[in-house]
Amino acid sequence: MTVMNIPMPREQLERIVRQVVRERLSTGGAAPVGAYSPNLVVNTSARHMHISPEHLQTLFGHGAELTVYRWLYQPGEFAAEQTVTVIGPRRRMIEKVRILGPARPASQIELSGTDAIALGIDAPVRPSGQASGTPGCVVMGPAGVVQLDQGVIRAERHVHMPPADADYYGFQDGQYVRLRVISSCTTMFERVLCRVDPKFLLEVHIDTDEANACDLPNATSVELLA
Amino acid sequence: MTVMNIPMPREQLERIVRQVVRERLSTGGAAPVGAYSPNLVVNTSARHMHISPEHLQTLFGHGAELTVYRWLYQPGEFAAEQTVTVIGPRRRMIEKVRILGPARPASQIELSGTDAIALGIDAPVRPSGQASGTPGCVVMGPAGVVQLDQGVIRAERHVHMPPADADYYGFQDGQYVRLRVISSCTTMFERVLCRVDPKFLLEVHIDTDEANACDLPNATSVELLA
């Protein structure tokens, strides 16, 4: 059997070449001493809120500040001790939704699809910060309540990476790439948004539905592909 | 640029050939008149219980029978009007878990990963019916309670197909195949268990986490691949 006459899309060819190169680089013998290999981390992003300074005052009282519960993988980001209750249009609610700090210009609630259905909110899949036209909800804190007019989303799966890792993979900021999680239910997540910034460490964020779908806690390996 | 010297795995070659053949068959002009094309259906399987005749009597009373709430896609299968409450080890519970009929030799509870975590049950991914070594739970009905010693699983994603469709795709019973769901969060589910039986209609079952992960309700197309 000969394969020469099968036309191969350039994209597919590039993927194979990249994979071969990576494999060569990652096996001991043939690799140049000190060859760089990124440390790919995949983390699950549970439901959370990003909060504006104004809403922080309303929900937690005048002069309130976020305090660190746990530092996250991205430098400077943290899970706060503060949590809120998120209430949907049919008065269904989810308690103890954790705030991620530091505060941001606009408040935003990131839910999984399962959460959104439970609350009765038709939350669209959006990159963080793209709140235009998204639904709102009621948020309750210990000192008050705010009505968000928009900002309830399912965060689009994405990968944070510094420029050196973007170079390694051959990815650009804004490009969609693929994440393969190998487990008892191996899954290839396509349309993973690539976000490149010198402040970032290499880390993929998927939501709890996605993590459960691929059984991330029991995964044996993960890889990023064009 | 020439691609002739790139060795291509046979598996990948076969995939491409199959895809090209399918595309040719599915576009009007070149296809032979009456060419067969399977009707691929992907459905979400929400949490549910399969019940044994004995447990039916205990939970719903002596002489109780399942009654049809809604017929399912697979011939003879139905969602029953009867529901139960499933209770985990830390007394957390999920109410209104629907029973699927007809009754089966052994009771089984199929949950999503999100459900299992909410209940505090470490449910493994298993094909339906493979209950050995799986955790149990307490099930409560209107007439009584049963303690299941085992049978709480996350159902392994699978595709039901009749032999004609298995022939069309070139799949065997027990083989793992791939499902691609094209949407705003396109996902390739690998390790989809292929179940071939003359009684089946062609239908993929994924759980609610998987359906949310790929935004199945808003998918534009689905395809099965080797």
Boltz contact constraints between the chains, C-beta under 6 A:
constraints:
  - contact:
      token1: [A, 3]
      token2: [B, 8]
      max_distance: 6.0
  - contact:
      token1: [A, 3]
      token2: [B, 13]
      max_distance: 6.0
  - contact:
      token1: [A, 4]
      token2: [B, 4]
      max_distance: 6.0
  - contact:
      token1: [A, 8]
      token2: [B, 3]
      max_distance: 6.0
  - contact:
      token1: [A, 13]
      token2: [B, 3]
      max_distance: 6.0
  - contact:
      token1: [A, 113]
      token2: [B, 212]
      max_distance: 6.0
  - contact:
      token1: [A, 114]
      token2: [B, 114]
      max_distance: 6.0
  - contact:
      token1: [A, 114]
      token2: [B, 212]
      max_distance: 6.0
  - contact:
      token1: [A, 125]
      token2: [B, 184]
      max_distance: 6.0
  - contact:
      token1: [A, 125]
      token2: [B, 185]
      max_distance: 6.0
  - contact:
      token1: [A, 184]
      token2: [B, 125]
      max_distance: 6.0
  - contact:
      token1: [A, 185]
      token2: [B, 125]
      max_distance: 6.0
  - contact:
      token1: [A, 185]
      token2: [B, 191]
      max_distance: 6.0
  - contact:
      token1: [A, 186]
      token2: [B, 190]
      max_distance: 6.0
  - contact:
      token1: [A, 186]
      token2: [B, 191]
      max_distance: 6.0
  - contact:
      token1: [A, 187]
      token2: [B, 189]
      max_distance: 6.0
  - contact:
      token1: [A, 188]
      token2: [B, 188]
      max_distance: 6.0
  - contact:
      token1: [A, 189]
      token2: [B, 187]
      max_distance: 6.0
  - contact:
      token1: [A, 190]
      token2: [B, 186]
      max_distance: 6.0
  - contact:
      token1: [A, 191]
      token2: [B, 185]
      max_distance: 6.0
  - contact:
      token1: [A, 191]
      token2: [B, 186]
      max_distance: 6.0
  - contact:
      token1: [A, 209]
      token2: [B, 209]
      max_distance: 6.0
  - contact:
      token1: [A, 209]
      token2: [B, 212]
      max_distance: 6.0
  - contact:
      token1: [A, 209]
      token2: [B, 213]
      max_distance: 6.0
  - contact:
      token1: [A, 210]
      token2: [B, 213]
      max_distance: 6.0
  - contact:
      token1: [A, 212]
      token2: [B, 113]
      max_distance: 6.0
  - contact:
      token1: [A, 212]
      token2: [B, 114]
      max_distance: 6.0
  - contact:
      token1: [A, 212]
      token2: [B, 209]
      max_distance: 6.0
  - contact:
      token1: [A, 213]
      token2: [B, 209]
      max_distance: 6.0
  - contact:
      token1: [A, 213]
      token2: [B, 210]
      max_distance: 6.0
  - contact:
      token1: [A, 213]
      token2: [B, 213]
      max_distance: 6.0
